[in-house]
Amino acid sequence: MSTFDSLRDPRPDSAVNDANRPFSRKSILPPRLMPWLPALLWAAVIFTLSTDAFSAANTGSILEPILRWLIPAISQTRVEAIHFLIRKSAHFTEYFIFFLLLYRGIRAGRSGWHWSWAFGACFIAAAYSCLDEIHQSFVASRTASPWDSLLDTTGALAALLALFLFYRLFRRATPGTPTA
């Protein structure tokens, strides 16, 4: 064996090239599940918001001092009305976001708009909304309401409409793209 052979790198060329590449993170999750991760995490957030910690009594005890500090002369009726409005807006907003994340998961890196993807995401959001209300029926400080579920589904439908309009406007704004 010559002295040059002992200095030669025993790794194949591909291993040398891999060593020179920047670090790439390997995921624990399969690649097909990665687009769903934000939606799954958001579903966990929704589940957490349905617990006792976020009951009307608990959120009111935080919101009321803030409102009284901002507006010292506010009446109790106004505080309750604002509290109600914030809580119902939260239902709408969390399912608006949930729909967008579900659509992203269903789309899984593909581009464009498809009604089947949108209706699939909306169906999943509506079904999760019903399950969320069933979950709340088992929490002592919460009440299940079909109206809340309807409001959640309305948030998902509003997101569907907003995303559809976004894709329609985006497609028309791109030169050379035929319109549907």
N, C-alpha and C positions, 0 to 999 in steps of 0.2 A: 504494500500500500504506500503510495507516495505521500509526501507531506501535504500536497494540495488536496488530496482526497479526504484527509482527516479534518481539514478546515471547511469542507463543503457542508452546506446545510442539508440535513437528511430529510427535511420536510419537502413534500411535493410543491411545485410552483403555486398551485391553488391555495395551499395553506399559507404560503408566504404572502400572497396577495391579500388573503383574508386578514392577516395580521396587520397589514398596512392600512386597511379600511377604517373609517371612523367607527366607534362603538355603536352597535345597533342593539336596541333593547328587544329581548325576546319576551313575548307576552305569555302569561299563564293561560289566557283565554284563547280558544280557537279563533282564527281570523274571521270566520263567519259570524261570530258572536260580538266582535269588537264594535260594529256600528250600532248594536243594541245596547251597549254599556251605558250611554247617557240616559236612555229611556228607562233602563232598569234602576239606575241610581235615582232618577226623578220619581219613579214609582215608590221607592223606599222613602223619599222625602215626603211624598203625599201620605204614605202610611204613617209616618211619624207625626205629621200635622193632624192626623185623625186620633191621636192619643189624648189622654187626660191633660197632658202638659199644655195643649193648645185649645182647651175648652173655652167657652165664652167667658166664664168667671176668671180664668187665668189671664186671658188676653185683655180683658177689661181692666183688670187690676194693674196692668202695665200701661195701657192706652189712656186711661182716665187721668192719671197724674200728668202725663205729657200734654194732654189737651188743656187741662186746667193751668198748666204753666204757660202754654202758648196763648190761651184765651182765658184769662182769669174770670171773666163774667159769664162764661158759658153755662147754660142750664143743664140739668141732669138729663132732660129729654133730648137735648141736642147731642150730648155725649153718647147716649144710647143709640141715637140715630146714626151718628158717625161710626160708632163701633159696629153696628149692624152692616152698614155700607162697606166698611173695610173687610169684614169677614166674608161677605158675599162676593166682593171683588176678588178676594183671594181664591175662592172656588173657581171663578171664571178664569183667572190668570193662570192658576196652576195647571188647569186642563188645556188651556191654550198652548202653554209651553210643552205639556205632555204630548199633545198631538204632533207638534213640530218634531219632537225627538223620536216619536214613534214612526213618523213618515221617513225620517232620516234612517232609522233602523231597517224599515221595509225596503227602502230604496237601495241601501247597502252599496253605496259608491257609484251606482248607475246614475245617469243624468236625465233631466227632463221631468215632465209631469205625467202621471198616469192616474186615471180615476180609480183604478183598482187599488193602487197603493194608498190613495187618499181615503177611500171608503174602508179599507182594511184598518188603517190607523184610527179612523173615527170609531169604528166598531170596537176596537180594542180599548180605546179611551172610554167609551160609553159602558162597556162591560166592567172595566176597572172601577168606574164611578159607582156602579151598582154594588160591586164587592166592597168598596170603601164605605158605603153607607151601611152595609150589613155589618162590617167591622165596627162601625160607630155604635151600632145597636147593642154591642156587647160591652161598651165602655160606659161606666156608670155616670160620668159627668157629660156624656154626649148623647145626642138624639139622632136617629136616622130619619132622613127626610127625602121623599121622592123628589121634592122640589129642588133640593140641593143637587141631586143626581141630574135632574133636568138642566140646571144651571151649569153643571160641569160639562155636560154634553153640548150645551150651547157654546161654551168656551172652545171646545174642540171643533165644532162646526164653524165658528168664527175664524179659527186658525186655518181650517180647510179653505174657506173663502179667501182669506188674506194670502195664503200661499198660492192658490190658483191665480189670483189677480197678479201676484208678483211674477209668476211664470209667464202669464200672458203678456204683461208689459215688458218683461225681459226679452221674450222671444221677438216681439215687435221692434224692440230697440236694437236688436242685433241685425246688421245689414246682411242680406243674402239668405236669411232664414225664412222659409215659407211659414205663413200663419195658418193656424188650424181653422 
